[in-house]
Amino acid sequence: MVVYVLALLIGVIAGLRAMTAPAAVSWAASFGLINLEGTWLAFLGYRFTPWIMTVLAIGELIGDQLPTTPSRKTPLPFATRIIVGGLCGGAIAAQSGSFLGGLVAGAAGGVIGTLGGAEGRARLATAFGKDRPAALIEDAVAILGAALIMGAVP
């Protein structure tokens, strides 16, 4: 049951920041916190994958600050967050033999994170009178949340 909760939560992180979740999963796999050997997701633990994912995550964090960045609720970004959440959730659950359950939980978390993150950020931006502080808070929640989730994987 714990792996499904963690899969759901990493999906929520993917809904907040699509590349933060796979970066965290990739680092966890490379450090041996998640065993993906023998699965098609084993590439996440390869030597250079965490670095590549980290560069992509940093790029997303920077891109999110730009005024031209489209809403996460438009079809392509929304679908990306669901797919990435599902894959990351599946990766967390794979070592316990529950890839499909983790995939579903992670995808559901992706929906929750996308919609909830957009609403939470909008409310914070209204409270601050501008978006940048809300975006930075959301970045921090995504990064710290991902680290805590990976640290809790059994």
DSSP file (Angstrom, degrees, kcal/mol; ACC not computed):
  #  RESIDUE AA STRUCTURE BP1 BP2  ACC     N-H-->O    O-->H-N    N-H-->O    O-->H-N    TCO  KAPPA ALPHA  PHI   PSI    X-CA   Y-CA   Z-CA
    1    1 A M     >        0   0    0      0, 0.0     4,-1.7     0, 0.0     3,-0.3   0.000 360.0 360.0 360.0 -36.5    0.0    0.0    0.0
    2    2 A V  H  >  +     0   0    0      1,-0.2     4,-2.6     2,-0.2     5,-0.2   0.887 360.0  55.4 -61.5 -40.2    2.9    2.4    0.8
    3    3 A V  H  > S+     0   0    0      1,-0.2     4,-2.4     2,-0.2    -1,-0.2   0.854 106.2  51.8 -64.1 -32.3    4.3    2.1   -2.8
    4    4 A Y  H  > S+     0   0    0     -3,-0.3     4,-2.5     2,-0.2    -1,-0.2   0.889 109.9  48.4 -70.5 -37.7    0.9    3.2   -4.2
    5    5 A V  H  X S+     0   0    0     -4,-1.7     4,-2.5     2,-0.2    -2,-0.2   0.932 114.1  46.3 -65.1 -44.8    0.8    6.2   -1.9
    6    6 A L  H  X S+     0   0    0     -4,-2.6     4,-2.4     2,-0.2    -2,-0.2   0.880 111.7  51.8 -65.5 -37.2    4.4    7.1   -2.9
    7    7 A A  H  X S+     0   0    0     -4,-2.4     4,-1.6    -5,-0.2    -2,-0.2   0.915 110.8  48.0 -63.6 -43.2    3.5    6.5   -6.6
    8    8 A L  H  X S+     0   0    0     -4,-2.5     4,-1.8     1,-0.2    -2,-0.2   0.924 112.4  49.7 -61.4 -44.4    0.5    8.8   -6.3
    9    9 A L  H  X S+     0   0    0     -4,-2.5     4,-1.9     1,-0.2    -2,-0.2   0.875 108.4  50.3 -66.8 -38.6    2.7   11.4   -4.6
   10   10 A I  H  X S+     0   0    0     -4,-2.4     4,-2.1     1,-0.2    -1,-0.2   0.836 108.6  55.2 -69.3 -28.8    5.5   11.3   -7.2
   11   11 A G  H  X S+     0   0    0     -4,-1.6     4,-1.9     2,-0.2    -2,-0.2   0.891 104.3  52.8 -65.0 -39.6    2.7   11.8   -9.8
   12   12 A V  H  X S+     0   0    0     -4,-1.8     4,-1.5     2,-0.2    -2,-0.2   0.910 107.9  51.3 -60.7 -41.6    1.6   14.9   -7.9
   13   13 A I  H  X S+     0   0    0     -4,-1.9     4,-3.2     1,-0.2     3,-0.2   0.913 107.5  52.5 -62.0 -42.3    5.2   16.2   -8.2
   14   14 A A  H  < S+     0   0    0     -4,-2.1    -1,-0.2     1,-0.2    -2,-0.2   0.851 106.4  54.3 -62.0 -33.4    5.1   15.4  -11.9
   15   15 A G  H  < S+     0   0    0     -4,-1.9    -1,-0.2    94,-0.2     3,-0.2   0.828 113.1  42.4 -68.6 -31.2    1.9   17.5  -12.1
   16   16 A L  H  < S+     0   0    0     -4,-1.5     2,-0.4     1,-0.3    -2,-0.2   0.946 139.3   3.0 -76.6 -51.9    3.7   20.4  -10.4
   17   17 A R    >X  -     0   0    0     -4,-3.2     4,-1.1    -5,-0.1     3,-0.9  -0.912  68.5-154.6-140.5 106.5    6.9   20.1  -12.4
   18   18 A A  T 34 S+     0   0    0     -2,-0.4    -1,-0.1     1,-0.3    -4,-0.1   0.781  92.3  40.3 -57.7 -34.2    7.0   17.5  -15.1
   19   19 A M  T 3> S+     0   0    0      2,-0.2     4,-1.5     1,-0.2    38,-0.3   0.614 100.3  71.3 -95.0 -12.1   10.8   16.9  -15.2
   20   20 A T  H <> S+     0   0    0     -3,-0.9     4,-2.4    -7,-0.2     5,-0.2   0.908  96.1  53.8 -68.0 -40.3   11.4   17.1  -11.4
   21   21 A A  H  X S+     0   0    0     -4,-1.1     4,-2.6     1,-0.2     5,-0.2   0.951 110.7  42.7 -62.5 -51.6    9.8   13.7  -10.9
   22   22 A P  H  > S+     0   0    0      0, 0.0     4,-2.5     0, 0.0    -1,-0.2   0.849 112.4  55.4 -67.0 -28.8   11.9   11.8  -13.4
   23   23 A A  H  X S+     0   0    0     -4,-1.5     4,-2.4    30,-0.2    -2,-0.2   0.943 110.9  44.7 -63.1 -45.5   15.0   13.5  -12.2
   24   24 A A  H  X S+     0   0    0     -4,-2.4     4,-2.5     2,-0.2    -1,-0.2   0.916 114.5  48.0 -64.1 -44.0   14.3   12.4   -8.7
   25   25 A V  H  X S+     0   0    0     -4,-2.6     4,-2.5     1,-0.2    -1,-0.2   0.901 111.3  51.7 -63.8 -40.0   13.5    8.9   -9.7
   26   26 A S  H  X S+     0   0    0     -4,-2.5     4,-2.4    -5,-0.2    -2,-0.2   0.916 110.6  46.7 -64.4 -43.9   16.6    8.7  -11.9
   27   27 A W  H  X S+     0   0    0     -4,-2.4     4,-2.0     2,-0.2     6,-0.2   0.921 112.1  51.6 -63.2 -42.2   18.8    9.8   -9.0
   28   28 A A  H  <>S+     0   0    0     -4,-2.5     5,-2.5     1,-0.2     6,-1.1   0.906 111.4  47.4 -61.1 -40.8   17.1    7.3   -6.7
   29   29 A A  H ><5S+     0   0    0     -4,-2.5     3,-0.9     4,-0.2    -1,-0.2   0.897 111.0  50.8 -67.2 -39.7   17.7    4.6   -9.2
   30   30 A S  H 3<5S+     0   0    0     -4,-2.4    -1,-0.2    14,-0.3    -2,-0.2   0.826 111.6  48.0 -69.4 -29.1   21.4    5.5   -9.7
   31   31 A F  T 3<5S-     0   0    0     -4,-2.0    -1,-0.2    -5,-0.2    -2,-0.2   0.461 118.2-112.3 -87.3  -1.4   21.9    5.5   -5.9
   32   32 A G  T < 5S+     0   0    0     -3,-0.9    -3,-0.2    -4,-0.4    -4,-0.1   0.597  84.2 121.9  83.0  10.9   20.2    2.1   -5.6
   33   33 A L  S   <S+     0   0    0     -5,-2.5     2,-0.4    -6,-0.2    -4,-0.2   0.799  81.3  35.5 -73.3 -28.2   17.2    3.4   -3.6
   34   34 A I  S    S-     0   0    0     -6,-1.1     2,-0.8    -9,-0.1    -2,-0.3  -0.995  81.0-143.8-124.8 129.9   15.0    2.0   -6.4
   35   35 A N        +     0   0    0     -2,-0.4    -6,-0.1     1,-0.1     7,-0.1  -0.834  32.4 157.5 -97.5 107.3   15.9   -1.2   -8.2
   36   36 A L    >   +     0   0    0     -2,-0.8     3,-2.0    -7,-0.2     6,-0.3   0.303  26.7 132.2-109.0   6.3   15.0   -1.0  -11.8
   37   37 A E  T 3  S+     0   0    0      1,-0.3     3,-0.1     4,-0.1    -2,-0.0  -0.342  73.3  22.2 -61.0 138.0   17.4   -3.6  -13.1
   38   38 A G  T 3  S+     0   0    0      1,-0.3     2,-0.3     2,-0.0    -1,-0.3   0.450 105.9 100.4  83.1   0.6   15.6   -6.0  -15.5
   39   39 A T  S X  S-     0   0    0     -3,-2.0     3,-1.6     1,-0.1    -1,-0.3  -0.751  86.0-114.0-110.6 163.9   12.8   -3.6  -16.3
   40   40 A W  T 3  S+     0   0    0     -2,-0.3     3,-0.4     1,-0.3    -3,-0.1   0.594 116.0  62.8 -72.3  -8.3   12.5   -1.4  -19.3
   41   41 A L  T >   +     0   0    0     -5,-0.2     3,-2.1     1,-0.2     4,-0.3   0.300  68.5 106.5 -94.3   8.3   12.9    1.6  -17.0
   42   42 A A  G X   +     0   0    0     -3,-1.6     3,-2.0     1,-0.3     4,-0.3   0.788  63.0  74.4 -58.2 -27.7   16.5    0.5  -16.1
   43   43 A F  G >  S+     0   0    0     -3,-0.4     3,-1.3     1,-0.3    -1,-0.3   0.754  81.1  71.9 -58.4 -22.8   17.8    3.3  -18.2
   44   44 A L  G <  S+     0   0    0     -3,-2.1   -14,-0.3     1,-0.3    -1,-0.3   0.776  99.0  46.9 -64.4 -24.3   16.8    5.7  -15.5
   45   45 A G  G <  S+     0   0    0     -3,-2.0    -1,-0.3    -4,-0.3    -2,-0.2   0.409  85.4 121.9 -97.1   1.7   19.6    4.4  -13.3
   46   46 A Y  S <  S-     0   0    0     -3,-1.3     3,-0.3    -4,-0.3   -16,-0.1  -0.186  78.5-100.4 -63.1 160.8   22.3    4.6  -16.0
   47   47 A R  S    S+     0   0    0      1,-0.2     4,-0.3     2,-0.1    -1,-0.1   0.839 116.0  28.7 -53.5 -45.4   25.3    6.7  -15.3
   48   48 A F  S  > S+     0   0    0      1,-0.1     4,-2.3     2,-0.1     3,-0.3   0.614  97.6  86.5 -97.2 -13.0   24.4    9.8  -17.2
   49   49 A T  H  > S+     0   0    0     -3,-0.3     4,-2.9     1,-0.2     5,-0.3   0.903  87.0  52.2 -58.6 -45.6   20.6    9.7  -17.1
   50   50 A P  H  > S+     0   0    0      0, 0.0     4,-2.1     0, 0.0    -1,-0.2   0.893 111.1  48.9 -59.2 -36.5   20.3   11.5  -13.7
   51   51 A W  H  > S+     0   0    0     -4,-0.3     4,-2.3    -3,-0.3    -2,-0.2   0.917 112.2  47.4 -68.2 -42.7   22.5   14.4  -15.0
   52   52 A I  H  X S+     0   0    0     -4,-2.3     4,-2.3     1,-0.2    -1,-0.2   0.934 113.4  48.3 -62.9 -45.9   20.4   14.6  -18.2
   53   53 A M  H  X S+     0   0    0     -4,-2.9     4,-2.5     1,-0.2   -30,-0.2   0.869 110.1  52.7 -63.0 -36.3   17.2   14.6  -16.3
   54   54 A T  H  X S+     0   0    0     -4,-2.1     4,-2.7    -5,-0.3    -1,-0.2   0.912 108.0  49.9 -66.5 -42.2   18.5   17.2  -13.9
   55   55 A V  H  X S+     0   0    0     -4,-2.3     4,-2.4     2,-0.2    -2,-0.2   0.922 112.5  48.2 -61.5 -43.1   19.5   19.5  -16.8
   56   56 A L  H  X S+     0   0    0     -4,-2.3     4,-2.1     2,-0.2    -2,-0.2   0.899 111.5  50.4 -63.4 -40.1   16.0   19.1  -18.2
   57   57 A A  H  X S+     0   0    0     -4,-2.5     4,-2.4   -38,-0.3    -2,-0.2   0.911 110.7  48.3 -65.5 -42.0   14.4   19.8  -14.8
   58   58 A I  H  X S+     0   0    0     -4,-2.7     4,-2.3     1,-0.2     5,-0.2   0.913 109.9  53.0 -64.1 -41.5   16.5   23.0  -14.4
   59   59 A G  H  X S+     0   0    0     -4,-2.4     4,-2.9    -5,-0.2    -1,-0.2   0.893 109.4  49.1 -58.7 -39.9   15.5   24.0  -17.9
   60   60 A E  H  X S+     0   0    0     -4,-2.1     4,-2.4     2,-0.2    -2,-0.2   0.908 108.4  52.9 -66.5 -41.4   11.8   23.5  -16.9
   61   61 A L  H  < S+     0   0    0     -4,-2.4     4,-0.5     2,-0.2    -2,-0.2   0.895 114.5  42.6 -61.0 -39.4   12.2   25.5  -13.7
   62   62 A I  H >< S+     0   0    0     -4,-2.3     3,-1.3     1,-0.2     4,-0.4   0.936 114.0  50.6 -70.6 -47.4   13.7   28.4  -15.7
   63   63 A G  H >< S+     0   0    0     -4,-2.9     3,-1.3     1,-0.3     6,-0.2   0.814 100.5  64.0 -61.3 -31.3   11.1   28.1  -18.5
   64   64 A D  T 3< S+     0   0    0     -4,-2.4    -1,-0.3     1,-0.3    -2,-0.2   0.760  96.4  58.8 -65.3 -23.5    8.3   28.1  -16.1
   65   65 A Q  T <  S+     0   0    0     -3,-1.3    -1,-0.3    -4,-0.5    -2,-0.2   0.620  85.0 100.0 -80.3 -12.8    9.3   31.7  -15.1
   66   66 A L  S X  S-     0   0    0     -3,-1.3     3,-1.4    -4,-0.4    -3,-0.0  -0.509  73.7-135.8 -79.2 141.5    8.8   33.0  -18.6
   67   67 A P  T 3  S+     0   0    0      0, 0.0    -1,-0.1     0, 0.0    -3,-0.0   0.704 102.4  60.1 -68.6 -17.9    5.6   34.9  -19.5
   68   68 A T  T 3  S+     0   0    0     -5,-0.1    -4,-0.1     2,-0.1    -3,-0.0   0.486  74.5 117.8 -88.6  -2.5    5.3   33.0  -22.8
   69   69 A T    <   -     0   0    0     -3,-1.4     3,-0.1    -6,-0.2    -5,-0.0  -0.473  67.3-122.8 -67.2 128.3    5.1   29.5  -21.1
   70   70 A P        -     0   0    0      0, 0.0    -1,-0.1     0, 0.0    -2,-0.1  -0.254  34.0 -85.2 -70.5 160.6    1.8   27.9  -21.9
   71   71 A S    >   -     0   0    0      1,-0.1     3,-1.4     2,-0.1     7,-0.2  -0.332  28.0-131.1 -61.7 142.1   -0.6   26.8  -19.2
   72   72 A R  T 3  S+     0   0    0      1,-0.3     9,-0.2     5,-0.1    -1,-0.1   0.643 105.0  66.7 -68.2 -13.6    0.0   23.3  -17.8
   73   73 A K  T 3  S+     0   0    0      4,-0.1    -1,-0.3     5,-0.1    -2,-0.1   0.475  74.9 103.9 -90.5  -1.5   -3.7   22.6  -18.3
   74   74 A T  S <> S-     0   0    0     -3,-1.4     4,-2.4     1,-0.1     5,-0.3  -0.443  90.7 -99.0 -72.6 158.7   -3.5   22.8  -22.1
   75   75 A P  H  > S+     0   0    0      0, 0.0     4,-2.8     0, 0.0     5,-0.2   0.853 115.1  44.5 -53.6 -49.6   -3.6   19.3  -23.8
   76   76 A L  H  > S+     0   0    0      2,-0.2     4,-2.5     1,-0.2     5,-0.2   0.953 117.8  41.4 -67.0 -50.3    0.1   18.7  -24.4
   77   77 A P  H  > S+     0   0    0      0, 0.0     4,-2.1     0, 0.0    -1,-0.2   0.897 117.1  50.6 -62.2 -36.6    1.6   19.8  -21.1
   78   78 A F  H  X S+     0   0    0     -4,-2.4     4,-1.9     2,-0.2    -2,-0.2   0.951 112.1  45.8 -64.4 -48.6   -1.3   18.1  -19.2
   79   79 A A  H  X S+     0   0    0     -4,-2.8     4,-2.7    -5,-0.3     5,-0.2   0.896 110.4  54.9 -61.3 -40.2   -0.8   14.8  -21.1
   80   80 A T  H  X S+     0   0    0     -4,-2.5     4,-3.0    -5,-0.2     5,-0.3   0.919 107.7  49.1 -59.1 -44.4    2.9   15.0  -20.5
   81   81 A R  H  X S+     0   0    0     -4,-2.1     4,-2.3     2,-0.2    -1,-0.2   0.869 112.1  48.3 -65.3 -37.2    2.4   15.4  -16.7
   82   82 A I  H  X S+     0   0    0     -4,-1.9     4,-2.4     2,-0.2    28,-0.2   0.934 115.1  44.6 -67.3 -46.0    0.0   12.4  -16.6
   83   83 A I  H  X S+     0   0    0     -4,-2.7     4,-2.6     2,-0.2    -2,-0.2   0.939 116.1  45.6 -64.7 -47.5    2.4   10.2  -18.7
   84   84 A V  H  X S+     0   0    0     -4,-3.0     4,-2.7    -5,-0.2     5,-0.3   0.912 112.8  51.2 -64.0 -42.1    5.5   11.2  -16.7
   85   85 A G  H  X S+     0   0    0     -4,-2.3     4,-2.6    -5,-0.3    22,-0.3   0.911 111.2  49.0 -59.6 -42.3    3.6   10.8  -13.4
   86   86 A G  H  X S+     0   0    0     -4,-2.4     4,-2.7    20,-0.4    20,-0.3   0.923 112.2  46.9 -63.4 -45.5    2.5    7.3  -14.5
   87   87 A L  H  X S+     0   0    0     -4,-2.6     4,-2.1     2,-0.2    -2,-0.2   0.906 114.5  46.6 -64.9 -41.0    6.0    6.3  -15.5
   88   88 A C  H  X S+     0   0    0     -4,-2.7     4,-2.0     2,-0.2    -1,-0.2   0.906 113.5  48.7 -68.0 -40.3    7.5    7.6  -12.3
   89   89 A G  H  X S+     0   0    0     -4,-2.6     4,-2.0    -5,-0.3    14,-0.3   0.906 111.1  50.9 -63.4 -41.1    4.8    6.0  -10.2
   90   90 A G  H  X S+     0   0    0     -4,-2.7     4,-1.4    12,-0.3    -2,-0.2   0.880 107.5  53.6 -62.5 -38.0    5.4    2.7  -12.1
   91   91 A A  H  X S+     0   0    0     -4,-2.1     4,-0.6     1,-0.2    -1,-0.2   0.908 108.4  49.2 -63.6 -41.8    9.1    2.9  -11.5
   92   92 A I  H  < S+     0   0    0     -4,-2.0     3,-0.3     1,-0.2    -1,-0.2   0.899 118.3  39.6 -63.6 -39.8    8.5    3.3   -7.7
   93   93 A A  H ><>S+     0   0    0     -4,-2.0     5,-2.3     1,-0.2     3,-1.1   0.602  94.5  85.5 -86.9 -11.6    6.2    0.3   -7.7
   94   94 A A  H ><5S+     0   0    0     -4,-1.4     3,-2.0     1,-0.3     5,-0.3   0.871  82.7  57.6 -60.6 -39.5    8.2   -1.9  -10.1
   95   95 A Q  T 3<5S+     0   0    0     -4,-0.6    -1,-0.3    -3,-0.3    -2,-0.1   0.734 107.0  49.3 -68.0 -19.7   10.5   -3.3   -7.5
   96   96 A S  T < 5S-     0   0    0     -3,-1.1    -1,-0.3    -4,-0.2    -2,-0.2   0.311 121.1-108.3 -97.5   8.6    7.5   -4.7   -5.6
   97   97 A G  T < 5S+     0   0    0     -3,-2.0    -3,-0.2    -4,-0.1     3,-0.2   0.696  91.9 110.4  77.7  19.1    6.1   -6.2   -8.8
   98   98 A S     >< +     0   0    0     -5,-2.3     4,-2.7     1,-0.2     5,-0.3  -0.222  25.1 139.7-120.0  42.6    3.3   -3.6   -9.0
   99   99 A F  H  > S+     0   0    0     -5,-0.3     4,-2.7     1,-0.2    -6,-0.2   0.916  74.4  48.1 -54.3 -48.4    4.3   -1.6  -12.1
  100  100 A L  H  > S+     0   0    0      1,-0.2     4,-2.3     2,-0.2    -1,-0.2   0.910 112.6  47.8 -62.7 -43.5    0.7   -1.3  -13.4
  101  101 A G  H  > S+     0   0    0      1,-0.2     4,-2.4     2,-0.2    -1,-0.2   0.899 113.8  48.1 -63.0 -40.5   -0.7   -0.3  -10.1
  102  102 A G  H  X S+     0   0    0     -4,-2.7     4,-3.0     2,-0.2   -12,-0.3   0.872 109.1  54.2 -66.0 -37.5    2.1    2.3   -9.7
  103  103 A L  H  X S+     0   0    0     -4,-2.7     4,-2.3   -14,-0.3    -2,-0.2   0.927 111.3  44.4 -61.1 -46.2    1.5    3.5  -13.2
  104  104 A V  H  X S+     0   0    0     -4,-2.3     4,-2.4     2,-0.2    -2,-0.2   0.925 115.4  47.5 -65.6 -45.3   -2.2    4.1  -12.5
  105  105 A A  H  X S+     0   0    0     -4,-2.4     4,-2.3     1,-0.2    -2,-0.2   0.919 113.1  48.7 -63.0 -43.3   -1.5    5.8   -9.1
  106  106 A G  H  X S+     0   0    0     -4,-3.0     4,-2.0   -20,-0.3   -20,-0.4   0.891 110.9  50.0 -64.2 -40.2    1.2    8.0  -10.6
  107  107 A A  H  X S+     0   0    0     -4,-2.3     4,-1.8   -22,-0.3    -1,-0.2   0.912 110.6  49.8 -64.8 -41.8   -1.0    9.0  -13.5
  108  108 A A  H  X S+     0   0    0     -4,-2.4     4,-2.3     1,-0.2    -2,-0.2   0.906 110.0  51.4 -62.3 -40.3   -3.8    9.9  -11.1
  109  109 A G  H  X S+     0   0    0     -4,-2.3     4,-3.3     1,-0.2     5,-0.2   0.862 104.6  57.8 -62.7 -35.9   -1.3   11.9   -9.1
  110  110 A G  H  X S+     0   0    0     -4,-2.0     4,-2.1   -28,-0.2    -1,-0.2   0.894 107.9  46.0 -60.7 -40.5   -0.3   13.7  -12.3
  111  111 A V  H  X S+     0   0    0     -4,-1.8     4,-2.5     2,-0.2     5,-0.4   0.941 114.7  47.3 -65.9 -47.4   -3.9   14.9  -12.7
  112  112 A I  H  X S+     0   0    0     -4,-2.3     4,-2.8     1,-0.2     5,-0.4   0.925 114.4  46.5 -60.3 -46.4   -4.1   15.9   -9.1
  113  113 A G  H  X S+     0   0    0     -4,-3.3     4,-2.0     3,-0.2     5,-0.3   0.876 112.9  49.6 -65.9 -38.3   -0.8   17.8   -9.2
  114  114 A T  H  X S+     0   0    0     -4,-2.1     4,-1.9    -5,-0.2    -2,-0.2   0.968 120.7  33.0 -65.7 -52.9   -1.6   19.5  -12.5
  115  115 A L  H  X S+     0   0    0     -4,-2.5     4,-2.1     2,-0.2    -2,-0.2   0.928 123.9  44.6 -72.3 -44.9   -5.0   20.8  -11.5
  116  116 A G  H  X S+     0   0    0     -4,-2.8     4,-2.9    -5,-0.4     5,-0.2   0.890 113.6  50.9 -67.0 -39.0   -4.2   21.3   -7.8
  117  117 A G  H  X S+     0   0    0     -4,-2.0     4,-2.6    -5,-0.4     5,-0.2   0.899 110.0  49.5 -65.2 -40.8   -0.9   23.0   -8.6
  118  118 A A  H  X S+     0   0    0     -4,-1.9     4,-2.2    -5,-0.3    -2,-0.2   0.919 114.8  44.6 -63.9 -43.0   -2.5   25.4  -11.0
  119  119 A E  H  X S+     0   0    0     -4,-2.1     4,-2.3     2,-0.2    -2,-0.2   0.930 114.6  48.1 -67.5 -45.4   -5.2   26.3   -8.5
  120  120 A G  H  X S+     0   0    0     -4,-2.9     4,-2.4     1,-0.2    -2,-0.2   0.910 113.0  48.0 -62.2 -42.5   -2.7   26.7   -5.6
  121  121 A R  H  X S+     0   0    0     -4,-2.6     4,-3.0    -5,-0.2    -1,-0.2   0.906 110.0  52.4 -65.5 -40.9   -0.3   28.8   -7.7
  122  122 A A  H  X S+     0   0    0     -4,-2.2     4,-2.0    -5,-0.2    -2,-0.2   0.914 111.3  46.9 -61.5 -41.9   -3.1   31.0   -8.9
  123  123 A R  H  X S+     0   0    0     -4,-2.3     4,-2.3     2,-0.2    -2,-0.2   0.911 113.5  47.7 -66.8 -42.0   -4.3   31.6   -5.3
  124  124 A L  H  X S+     0   0    0     -4,-2.4     4,-2.7     2,-0.2     6,-0.3   0.913 110.6  52.1 -63.7 -41.9   -0.8   32.3   -4.1
  125  125 A A  H  X>S+     0   0    0     -4,-3.0     4,-1.7     1,-0.2     5,-0.7   0.889 110.1  49.1 -62.1 -38.7   -0.2   34.7   -7.0
  126  126 A T  H  <5S+     0   0    0     -4,-2.0    -1,-0.2    -5,-0.2    -2,-0.2   0.917 111.7  48.8 -65.1 -43.1   -3.3   36.5   -6.1
  127  127 A A  H  <5S+     0   0    0     -4,-2.3    -2,-0.2     1,-0.2    -1,-0.2   0.888 117.8  40.3 -64.7 -39.1   -2.3   36.7   -2.5
  128  128 A F  H  <5S-     0   0    0     -4,-2.7    -1,-0.2     2,-0.3    -2,-0.2   0.690 105.3-127.1 -81.9 -18.9    1.2   38.0   -3.4
  129  129 A G  T  <5S+     0   0    0     -4,-1.7     2,-0.3    -5,-0.2    -3,-0.2   0.471  85.0  56.3  82.4   1.4   -0.1   40.3   -6.2
  130  130 A K  S  ><S-     0   0    0     -5,-0.7     4,-0.5    -6,-0.3    -2,-0.3  -0.979  78.1-126.3-158.5 162.6    2.3   38.7   -8.6
  131  131 A D  H  > S+     0   0    0     -2,-0.3     4,-2.6     1,-0.2     3,-0.3   0.826  89.3  76.5 -84.7 -33.1    3.2   35.2  -10.0
  132  132 A R  H  > S+     0   0    0      1,-0.2     4,-2.4     2,-0.2     5,-0.2   0.875  96.5  46.4 -54.1 -48.4    7.0   34.9   -9.4
  133  133 A P  H  > S+     0   0    0      0, 0.0     4,-2.1     0, 0.0    -1,-0.2   0.904 113.8  50.3 -61.6 -37.2    6.8   34.2   -5.6
  134  134 A A  H  X S+     0   0    0     -4,-0.5     4,-2.3    -3,-0.3    -2,-0.2   0.912 110.6  49.5 -64.6 -41.5    4.1   31.7   -6.1
  135  135 A A  H  X S+     0   0    0     -4,-2.6     4,-2.4     1,-0.2    -1,-0.2   0.901 110.5  49.9 -64.0 -41.4    6.1   30.0   -8.8
  136  136 A L  H  X S+     0   0    0     -4,-2.4     4,-2.3    -5,-0.2    -1,-0.2   0.872 110.1  50.4 -67.2 -36.6    9.2   29.8   -6.6
  137  137 A I  H  X S+     0   0    0     -4,-2.1     4,-2.5    -5,-0.2    -1,-0.2   0.921 110.7  49.5 -64.8 -43.2    7.2   28.3   -3.8
  138  138 A E  H  X S+     0   0    0     -4,-2.3     4,-2.4     2,-0.2    -2,-0.2   0.897 109.5  52.2 -63.2 -39.6    5.8   25.7   -6.2
  139  139 A D  H  X S+     0   0    0     -4,-2.4     4,-2.6     2,-0.2     5,-0.2   0.941 110.6  47.8 -58.5 -47.8    9.3   25.0   -7.3
  140  140 A A  H  X S+     0   0    0     -4,-2.3     4,-2.8     1,-0.2     5,-0.4   0.904 110.8  50.7 -62.2 -42.7   10.5   24.4   -3.8
  141  141 A V  H  X S+     0   0    0     -4,-2.5     4,-2.4     1,-0.2     5,-0.2   0.915 112.2  48.0 -61.2 -43.1    7.5   22.2   -3.0
  142  142 A A  H  X S+     0   0    0     -4,-2.4     4,-2.3     2,-0.2    -2,-0.2   0.930 115.7  42.9 -64.5 -45.9    8.2   20.1   -6.0
  143  143 A I  H  X S+     0   0    0     -4,-2.6     4,-2.1     2,-0.2    -2,-0.2   0.953 119.7  41.0 -67.9 -50.2   11.9   19.7   -5.3
  144  144 A L  H  X S+     0   0    0     -4,-2.8     4,-2.5    -5,-0.2     5,-0.2   0.905 115.5  51.9 -65.6 -40.4   11.6   19.1   -1.6
  145  145 A G  H  X S+     0   0    0     -4,-2.4     4,-2.6    -5,-0.4    -1,-0.2   0.922 109.1  49.8 -60.8 -44.6    8.6   16.8   -2.1
  146  146 A A  H  X S+     0   0    0     -4,-2.3     4,-2.5    -5,-0.2     5,-0.2   0.914 111.5  48.9 -61.5 -42.9   10.4   14.7   -4.7
  147  147 A A  H  X S+     0   0    0     -4,-2.1     4,-2.0     1,-0.2    -1,-0.2   0.918 112.6  47.5 -63.2 -43.0   13.4   14.3   -2.4
  148  148 A L  H  X S+     0   0    0     -4,-2.5     4,-1.0     2,-0.2    -2,-0.2   0.907 111.9  50.0 -64.9 -41.5   11.2   13.3    0.6
  149  149 A I  H >X S+     0   0    0     -4,-2.6     3,-0.7     1,-0.2     4,-0.6   0.936 111.2  48.0 -63.3 -46.1    9.3   10.8   -1.5
  150  150 A M  H >< S+     0   0    0     -4,-2.5     3,-0.8     1,-0.3    -1,-0.2   0.864 109.8  54.0 -64.7 -34.0   12.4    9.2   -2.9
  151  151 A G  H 3< S+     0   0    0     -4,-2.0    -1,-0.3     1,-0.2    -2,-0.2   0.729 107.5  51.7 -69.1 -21.3   13.8    9.0    0.7
  152  152 A A  H << S+     0   0    0     -4,-1.0    -1,-0.2    -3,-0.7    -2,-0.2   0.504  77.0 120.3 -94.3  -5.4   10.7    7.2    1.8
  153  153 A V    <<        0   0    0     -3,-0.8  -150,-0.0    -4,-0.6    -3,-0.0  -0.414 360.0 360.0 -63.6 128.0   10.7    4.5   -0.9
  154  154 A P              0   0    0      0, 0.0    -1,-0.2     0, 0.0  -120,-0.1   0.509 360.0 360.0 -70.1 360.0   10.9    1.1    0.9
